[in-house]
Every structure is written in structure tokens, then in C-alpha cells.
Amino acid sequence: MEGFDIDKLARLARIDFSEEERACFPQQFQTILGYCEKLQSLEVGEVEPTAHALPVYNVWREDVPTAPLPPEEALRNAPAQRQQQLVVPKVLD
């Protein structure tokens, strides 16, 4: 492959290639570029961009008001508490 420097690519990617990998990598890279060229030739002007191959929908439960947890139950697993509040390590001075 003309103009292809596997050592530079390995340095940039911080990858150590074995001698076997150095020997087969240019051919594999050429194959990948061939697939990219095939993709470039596809007409996708009418295709709407998507983030997922399948539609994604959020599933929300109905927002029904209920009785709140009593403070004792809400703080039951708290590692530290004081005056019905969570006690956490100080973050800011």
C-alpha cells in the first residue's frame, strides 16, 4: 500500500505489533478501506439519520401520587444521619 507507514500508525495508536501482525496488517487495512469505499458509493440521501438501528421508546409508568416514605424508612440504610437528614462528608470548604 503506497504511502502507508505502519510504524507511524502503531506509534499514534500506542500499539505494539508483532512481526506477523506487521506482515498481514497492510492487507487487512486495505480490505477495510475497500469496504469503506463500498459504503461511500451507497445512495443514502433519502435515509433519515438515526442513533439506533431500531426505534427506542422510553417506558414510563403513570405518575400517580402516593404517600411519601416516612423519614425513618427513608433513612433506614443511611450510614450516618442527624435530625432526620443524611450526613455526608464535607465537600466544599
URHURA-V166497 format. One record per backbone hydrogen bond with DSSP energy under -0.5 kcal/mol. NH is the residue of the N-H (numbers start at 1). CO is the residue of the C=O. Records with the same first field share a line. If there is no record, write none. Layout:
NH: CO / CO
This chain:
4: 1
5: 3
6: 4
9: 5
10: 6
11: 7
12: 8
13: 9
14: 10 / 11
15: 10
17: 15
22: 18
23: 19
24: 20
25: 21
26: 22
28: 24
29: 25
30: 26
31: 27
32: 28
33: 29
34: 30
35: 31
36: 32
37: 33
38: 34
39: 35
40: 36
41: 37
42: 39
44: 42
47: 44
60: 58
64: 62
65: 63
73: 70
74: 70
75: 71
76: 73
78: 75
82: 85
85: 82
87: 80
88: 86
